[in-house]
Amino acid sequence: MQKAKEYIRTSLQAIYPENELNSISNLVIEKITGFSRTEIILNKNTKISDNQRLLLEKYVEAMKQHAPVQYVLGETEFFGLPFKVDSNVLIPRPETEELVEWIQSSLSIDLTYKMLDIGTGSGCIAIALKSIFPKSDIAAFDISEGALITAQNNAVLNGCEIEFCKVDILNPPIFQQKWDIIVSNPPYIPEVEKSNILPNVLEFEPHTALFVPNNRPLLFYETIAFFSLQHLNSGGMLFFEIHRDFGIQIVQLLEEIGFENVILRKDLSGNDRMVQASIK
């Protein structure tokens, strides 16, 4: 086991920093052996089988081409829940967990809500919210059929009933229903920033879920905000994950079009990352 971990670290040390290598090696060893983190430590001198070694080499070769470990393994964890991930969806980030935690702390566990997740991707936000508020009705939109298939599989994996719909939020159909909570982690990276994006993101994660035109960086925030004005119930709340450079502009946008109690919040790294707003 120890030799396998050393093989991973040696093979990938030119690509990943030391702290990431430790996490990656644990994830890979857990996957090929089925051991927990504790069991790996207790069995550090155990030799892996020939089949496990071949699988290990396959995973490492893919990661040497900058493929993210989550895509290589086909799975990840979000909010303590298991998720399948593939090239149709973004890999869930810790910052998005913080957004879910903020929603959780802003609402009453004892009440039921109608919630909508716009741009659901892997379904991580919608499924995490369903796990917190199991009696609430949750819908999730995405423009990508591939993403919706992955999200539906993740809902089944986690025993969640969610209404998934293929919707282009920039050109949505007419909806009669309203929701109490609308949440979105939309595309927000301007195209000009592509040169700053690491290869494991730029070459593998879906660009439609990442990038927006340079001349309209708030495109999705504007669209979803106006949609929310029409489709939030009285006293309803809107939650966004945002680009760290556009927090003030998004707050101003929401206030100007009629939202109140607009709050800008930083993530654990100290970056502006989330916005909450209420409808009158």
C-alpha positions as CSV (number, residue, x, y, z in Angstrom):
1,M,0.0,0.0,0.0
2,Q,2.8,2.4,0.9
3,K,4.6,1.7,-2.4
4,A,1.4,2.4,-4.3
5,K,1.0,5.8,-2.6
6,E,4.7,6.6,-3.3
7,Y,4.1,5.6,-7.0
8,I,1.2,8.1,-7.2
9,R,3.2,10.9,-5.6
10,T,6.3,10.3,-7.7
11,S,4.3,10.1,-11.0
12,L,2.3,13.3,-10.3
13,Q,4.6,15.5,-8.3
14,A,5.4,17.7,-11.4
15,I,1.6,18.4,-11.8
16,Y,0.2,18.7,-8.3
17,P,1.4,20.5,-5.1
18,E,2.3,18.3,-2.0
19,N,-1.0,18.9,-0.2
20,E,-3.1,17.8,-3.2
21,L,-0.9,14.8,-3.8
22,N,-1.7,13.4,-0.4
23,S,-5.4,13.8,-0.9
24,I,-5.2,12.3,-4.4
25,S,-3.2,9.3,-3.3
26,N,-5.7,8.6,-0.5
27,L,-8.7,8.9,-2.9
28,V,-7.1,6.5,-5.5
29,I,-6.1,3.9,-2.9
30,E,-9.6,4.0,-1.4
31,K,-11.1,3.5,-4.8
32,I,-8.9,0.5,-5.9
33,T,-8.9,-1.3,-2.5
34,G,-12.3,-0.4,-1.1
35,F,-10.5,0.5,2.2
36,S,-11.4,3.4,4.4
37,R,-8.8,6.1,5.2
38,T,-8.2,4.4,8.6
39,E,-7.9,0.9,7.0
40,I,-5.3,2.3,4.6
41,I,-3.2,3.4,7.5
42,L,-3.6,0.1,9.3
43,N,-2.8,-1.9,6.2
44,K,0.1,0.3,4.9
45,N,2.4,-2.7,4.4
46,T,-0.2,-4.7,2.5
47,K,0.6,-5.4,-1.2
48,I,-2.0,-4.5,-3.8
49,S,-3.0,-7.2,-6.2
50,D,-2.0,-7.3,-9.9
51,N,-5.5,-6.2,-11.0
52,Q,-5.4,-3.3,-8.5
53,R,-2.0,-2.3,-9.8
54,L,-3.2,-2.2,-13.4
55,L,-6.1,-0.1,-12.3
56,L,-3.8,2.2,-10.4
57,E,-1.6,2.6,-13.4
58,K,-4.6,3.5,-15.6
59,Y,-5.7,6.2,-13.2
60,V,-2.3,7.7,-12.8
61,E,-1.8,7.8,-16.6
62,A,-5.0,9.7,-17.0
63,M,-4.1,12.2,-14.3
64,K,-0.7,12.7,-15.9
65,Q,-2.7,14.1,-18.8
66,H,-4.2,16.6,-16.2
67,A,-7.6,14.8,-15.9
68,P,-9.1,15.7,-12.5
69,V,-9.0,12.8,-10.1
70,Q,-12.8,13.1,-9.6
71,Y,-13.4,12.4,-13.3
72,V,-10.8,9.7,-13.4
73,L,-12.5,7.9,-10.4
74,G,-16.0,8.9,-11.7
75,E,-17.1,10.1,-8.2
76,T,-16.7,12.7,-5.5
77,E,-18.3,13.8,-2.3
78,F,-20.4,16.9,-1.6
79,F,-22.0,17.9,1.7
80,G,-21.1,14.4,3.0
81,L,-23.1,12.7,0.1
82,P,-21.7,10.6,-2.7
83,F,-21.9,11.9,-6.3
84,K,-21.1,10.5,-9.7
85,V,-19.3,13.0,-11.9
86,D,-18.3,13.0,-15.6
87,S,-17.4,15.5,-18.3
88,N,-21.0,16.7,-18.6
89,V,-20.8,18.4,-15.2
90,L,-18.6,20.6,-13.1
91,I,-16.9,19.0,-10.1
92,P,-18.6,20.3,-7.0
93,R,-16.5,22.8,-5.0
94,P,-16.1,23.4,-1.3
95,E,-17.3,27.0,-1.9
96,T,-20.6,25.6,-3.1
97,E,-20.9,23.6,0.1
98,E,-20.6,26.9,1.9
99,L,-23.6,28.2,-0.1
100,V,-25.7,25.2,0.9
101,E,-24.7,25.7,4.5
102,W,-25.8,29.4,4.3
103,I,-29.2,28.4,2.9
104,Q,-29.5,25.8,5.7
105,S,-28.8,28.4,8.4
106,S,-31.2,30.9,6.8
107,L,-34.2,28.7,6.9
108,S,-36.2,26.7,9.4
109,I,-35.7,22.9,9.3
110,D,-39.3,22.5,10.6
111,L,-40.9,24.2,7.6
112,T,-41.4,23.0,4.0
113,Y,-40.4,25.0,1.0
114,K,-40.6,25.0,-2.7
115,M,-37.1,25.3,-4.0
116,L,-35.5,25.7,-7.5
117,D,-31.9,25.1,-8.4
118,I,-31.0,26.8,-11.7
119,G,-28.0,25.3,-13.6
120,T,-28.0,22.2,-11.5
121,G,-25.1,20.4,-13.2
122,S,-24.4,17.2,-11.1
123,G,-27.4,18.1,-9.0
124,C,-25.2,18.7,-5.9
125,I,-27.1,21.7,-4.6
126,A,-30.6,20.3,-5.2
127,I,-29.7,16.9,-3.7
128,A,-27.9,18.4,-0.7
129,L,-30.9,20.7,0.0
130,K,-33.3,17.7,-0.3
131,S,-31.2,15.9,2.3
132,I,-31.6,18.9,4.6
133,F,-35.2,19.6,3.9
134,P,-36.7,16.2,2.9
135,K,-40.3,17.3,3.0
136,S,-39.7,20.2,0.6
137,D,-40.4,20.1,-3.1
138,I,-37.3,20.8,-5.1
139,A,-37.0,21.4,-8.9
140,A,-33.7,21.7,-10.8
141,F,-33.1,23.2,-14.3
142,D,-30.2,22.7,-16.7
143,I,-29.7,23.3,-20.4
144,S,-27.5,20.2,-20.8
145,E,-29.2,16.8,-21.3
146,G,-25.9,15.1,-20.3
147,A,-25.9,17.0,-17.0
148,L,-29.5,16.2,-16.3
149,I,-28.8,12.5,-16.8
150,T,-25.9,12.6,-14.4
151,A,-28.0,14.6,-11.9
152,Q,-30.9,12.2,-12.1
153,N,-28.5,9.3,-11.5
154,N,-27.2,11.2,-8.4
155,A,-30.7,11.7,-7.1
156,V,-31.3,8.0,-7.4
157,L,-28.0,7.3,-5.7
158,N,-28.9,9.5,-2.8
159,G,-32.6,8.4,-2.6
160,C,-33.9,11.9,-3.5
161,E,-37.0,12.8,-5.4
162,I,-36.3,15.9,-7.5
163,E,-38.1,17.3,-10.5
164,F,-35.4,17.8,-13.2
165,C,-36.2,19.9,-16.3
166,K,-34.3,20.8,-19.4
167,V,-34.5,24.6,-19.4
168,D,-32.4,27.3,-21.1
169,I,-32.7,30.0,-18.5
170,L,-31.7,32.6,-21.0
171,N,-34.8,31.7,-23.0
172,P,-37.1,30.0,-20.5
173,P,-40.7,28.8,-21.3
174,I,-43.6,30.4,-19.5
175,F,-43.9,29.0,-15.9
176,Q,-47.0,29.5,-13.8
177,Q,-45.6,28.1,-10.6
178,K,-43.6,30.0,-8.0
179,W,-40.9,29.1,-5.5
180,D,-39.9,30.1,-2.0
181,I,-36.2,29.7,-2.6
182,I,-34.3,30.1,-5.9
183,V,-30.6,29.2,-5.9
184,S,-28.0,29.2,-8.6
185,N,-24.3,28.7,-9.2
186,P,-24.3,29.9,-12.8
187,P,-21.4,30.4,-15.3
188,Y,-19.5,33.4,-14.2
189,I,-15.9,33.3,-15.5
190,P,-15.2,35.9,-18.3
191,E,-13.7,34.4,-21.4
192,V,-10.7,36.6,-21.0
193,E,-9.7,34.6,-17.8
194,K,-9.2,31.3,-19.7
195,S,-5.5,31.9,-19.8
196,N,-5.5,31.8,-16.0
197,I,-7.4,28.5,-15.7
198,L,-5.5,25.4,-14.8
199,P,-5.4,22.6,-17.5
200,N,-7.3,20.1,-15.3
201,V,-10.2,22.6,-15.4
202,L,-9.9,24.2,-18.8
203,E,-9.3,21.0,-20.7
204,F,-11.9,18.7,-19.0
205,E,-14.8,20.6,-17.3
206,P,-17.7,21.8,-19.5
207,H,-17.1,25.4,-20.8
208,T,-20.8,26.1,-21.0
209,A,-21.0,25.8,-17.2
210,L,-17.9,28.0,-16.6
211,F,-17.6,30.9,-19.0
212,V,-19.6,34.0,-19.9
213,P,-18.9,36.7,-22.6
214,N,-16.4,39.4,-21.6
215,N,-18.8,42.2,-22.3
216,R,-21.6,40.6,-20.2
217,P,-20.1,39.0,-17.1
218,L,-23.4,39.4,-15.2
219,L,-25.5,37.8,-18.0
220,F,-26.8,35.0,-15.9
221,Y,-27.2,37.0,-12.7
222,E,-29.3,39.6,-14.6
223,T,-31.5,37.0,-16.2
224,I,-32.0,34.8,-13.1
225,A,-32.7,37.9,-11.0
226,F,-35.5,39.1,-13.3
227,F,-36.8,35.5,-13.5
228,S,-36.8,35.3,-9.7
229,L,-38.7,38.6,-9.4
230,Q,-41.5,36.9,-11.3
231,H,-41.3,33.5,-9.8
232,L,-40.5,33.9,-6.1
233,N,-43.4,33.9,-3.6
234,S,-43.8,36.9,-1.3
235,G,-40.9,36.9,1.1
236,G,-39.0,34.4,-1.1
237,M,-35.2,34.4,-1.1
238,L,-32.6,34.2,-3.9
239,F,-29.1,32.8,-3.3
240,F,-26.2,33.1,-5.7
241,E,-22.7,31.7,-5.9
242,I,-20.6,34.5,-7.5
243,H,-17.3,35.5,-9.1
244,R,-15.2,37.0,-6.4
245,D,-14.6,40.2,-8.5
246,F,-18.3,41.0,-9.1
247,G,-19.8,41.0,-5.7
248,I,-20.5,44.7,-5.5
249,Q,-22.0,44.9,-9.0
250,I,-24.3,42.0,-8.2
251,V,-25.5,43.6,-5.0
252,Q,-26.2,46.8,-6.9
253,L,-28.0,45.0,-9.6
254,L,-30.3,43.2,-7.2
255,E,-31.0,46.4,-5.2
256,E,-31.7,48.4,-8.3
257,I,-34.3,46.0,-9.7
258,G,-36.2,45.7,-6.4
259,F,-34.7,43.1,-4.1
260,E,-34.2,43.9,-0.4
261,N,-32.0,42.7,2.4
262,V,-29.2,42.0,-0.1
263,I,-26.2,40.4,1.7
264,L,-22.7,39.8,0.2
265,R,-20.8,37.0,2.0
266,K,-17.2,35.9,1.8
267,D,-16.1,32.2,1.6
268,L,-13.6,30.6,4.0
269,S,-10.7,31.9,1.8
270,G,-11.8,35.5,2.3
271,N,-13.2,36.0,-1.2
272,D,-16.6,37.5,-2.0
273,R,-18.5,34.3,-3.0
274,M,-22.2,34.4,-2.1
275,V,-25.2,36.7,-2.3
276,Q,-28.5,36.4,-0.6
277,A,-31.5,38.6,-1.4
278,S,-35.2,38.8,-0.5
279,I,-38.2,39.7,-2.5
280,K,-40.6,42.3,-1.1
